[in-house]
Amino acid sequence: MQLSEIWFVLIGVLFVGFMFLEGFDFGVGMSTKFLAKNDTEKRVLINTIGPFWDANEVWLITAGGAMFAAFPHWYATLFSGYYLPFVVLLLAFIARGVAFEFRGKVHSERWVKIWDAAIFIGSILPPFLLGVMFTSLIKGLPIDKDMNMYAGFLDIVNVYTIIGGVTFVLLTYMHGLMFITLKATGEIRERARKEAQKLYWMSGIALIVFTALTAVYTEAFSEKGWILIPLYVVVFILYGMLSLLLRNKKEGLSFTMTGVMIIIITTSFFIALFPNVMISSTDIAFNMSIYDAASGDYSLRIMTIVAATMIPIVLGYTIWSYYVFRKRVTAKDLEY
C-alpha cells in the first residue's frame, strides 16, 4: 500500500471521526430550538456537550491540515472551488463557538435569544453544507486538465446535493437526540426519545431518497456496487433495528446505531471517490487521482512518522475526557 493511499484513508478516518463526534454536537445544538422548553433546559442541553464540542471540531481542522500537507493539489482545488460554502461553514462554526461562551455572560432576554439563534444556525448549517459538499464530490464537478474547478451554483446546489445535505442534518439531529438520552435525566430525556421516534420516519424517507439519487446521479453503485451496496444494506438493517430499540428504550444501543450509520455513510463517500480525490464532470481524463494530488514521498514519510507518534496520544486524551465527563447532566449541576 502506497503512502498516498494510506493518507487518503487517514483523511477519510478523520472526516468519519468528525461526523460521528461532532454529529451529536450538531444534533444537541439543534435540539436547543426544538426540544428545550425553557432556559434551564437549554443550559442542560448545552452542558451535555460542553466538555466535548471544541475538541470534536479539531478532527475537522486536522483533516484540513492533513489534506493540505498530504494532497496540496486536492486542497487547492477543493478550497478554491468551494470558497463561498467554506466561508459560510467557517462563520457558522465561529458563531456557534462564540455563542456557547457568550450566551450566559449578560442577563438579558434579547442577548440570550441572539446567541440561541447562533447556536441553532451554527448547528444546522455545517452538517447541511458538508452533506452538500460530499454529495457534489462524488457526483462530479467541472474540473479542467490543470486541476482548476469552475463550478457554478447549480453544479454544487441541485436536487441531489440538497437531499444529501438534508439527510445529514436529519441523521445528526437523530444522533444528537440519542446522545441526550444518554446524558440528560428526567422529562427532557424522555422527550428526546419521543422526538427521535417522531423523526424516525422522516429521516428514513430522506435516507431512502438519498440512496436512490446516489444510484441515479453518480457512478458509485455501478462501479463499486460490490462494496457499496452491502454497506447501504447494513445501514437500512440498522435503521430498521433502531425503531425497535427506541420503543424499548435501549438508549446506548440506539446511540450506537445512529453513530454507525453516520460512519458507514461518510465512509461510502470516500469509497466512491477512490482512487480519485475529485471527479471531473467535464471529462473523466481530468479526474484528480490520489497519486496526482499527493505530496512527495519524503514529505509523506515524515508526516507518517509524526502521525504514528501523535495519534495514540490524541485518542488517549479523547477517550479519557469522555470517561471523566461520563455522568448525566442535571439542572442541579447548573447551580453555582
C-alpha positions, 0 to 999 in steps of 0.5 A: 500500500502506497503512502498516498493511499494510506493518507487518503484513508487517514483523511477519510478516518478523520472526516468519519471521526468528525461526523460521528463526534461532532454529529451529536454536537450538531444534533444537541445544538439543534435540539436547543430550538426544538426540544428545550422548553425553557432556559434551564433546559437549554443550559442542560442541553448545552452542558451535555456537550460542553466538555466535548464540542471544541475538541470534536471540531479539531478532527475537522481542522486536522483533516484540513491540515492533513489534506493540505500537507498530504494532497496540496493539489486536492486542497487547492482545488477543493478550497478554491472551488468551494470558497463561498460554502467554506466561508459560510461553514467557517462563520457558522462554526465561529458563531456557534463557538462564540455563542456557547461562551457568550450566551450566559455572560449578560442577563438579558432576554434579547442577548440570550435569544441572539446567541440561541439563534447562533447556536441553532444556525451554527448547528444546522448549517455545517452538517447541511453544507458538508452533506452538500459538499460530499454529495457534489464530490462524488457526483462530479464537478467541472474540473479542467486538465490543470486541476482548476474547478469552475463550478457554478451554483447549480453544479454544487446546489441541485436536487441531489446535493440538497437531499444529501445535505438534508439527510445529514442534518436529519441523521445528526439531529437523530444522533444528537437526540440519542446522545441526550438520552444518554446524558440528560435525566428526567422529562427532557430525556424522555422527550428526546426519545419521543422526538427521535421516534417522531423523526424516525420516519422522516429521516428514513424517507430522506435516507431512502431518497438519498440512496436512490439519487446516489444510484441515479446521479453518480457512478458509485453503485455501478462501479463499486456496487460490490462494496457499496451496496452491502454497506447501504444494506447494513445501514437500512438493517440498522435503521430498521433495528433502531425503531425497535430499540427506541420503543424499548428504550435501549438508549446506548444501543440506539446511540450506537446505531445512529453513530454507525450509520453516520460512519458507514455513510461518510465512509461510502463517500470516500469509497466512491471517490477512490482512487480519485480525490475529485471527479471531473464532470467535464471529462473523466481524463481530468479526474484528480487521482490520489497519486496526482494530488499527493505530496512527495514521498519524503514529505509523506514519510515524515508526516507518517512518522509524526502521525504514528507518534501523535495519534495514540496520544490524541485518542488517549486524551479523547477517550479519557475526557469522555470517561471523566465527563461520563455522568448525566447532566442535571439542572442541579449541576447548573447551580453555582 
